[in-house]
Amino acid sequence: MKFILLVHVLVTWALVGLIWTIQQVHYPLFARVGEDFFVAYESAHTARILVIVFPLMTIELGTAFWLALRPPEGIPALWLWVGLVLVSLIWLATAFVHVPQHARLAGGFDADVHRALVTTNWLRTIIWSVRGVLVGWILWRILV
């Protein structure tokens, strides 16, 4: 159980760092790529980020589900279910908001879509940050 929790904490915090980098650095720079190179850039971005994000998100979801079903001793099950709901919200936002935005950008840079991508990505950034605090608190409760 402690191994699952440790993997969960590490993966969640890797995603917290990644989402903040994407939100503050990567997505804003999309506007500076230039129209001539944007389609190739968006395609490369999508292919490369998927190799990193998809396995981490899958592990996070799986371990969140495992922990919600089998809460570690001393951890209220409610908080693990809250964590699972937050992970689910991230997946839903990714699938129904961000993937379609990237699909639209794959056809060429669109300032309105780009602005919406940056703006709506704050939702995932905030949720992952809250998750990071939550899993940190859970780990602290286990260790102390």
Beta strands, then each sheet from edge to edge (+ up, - down):
end
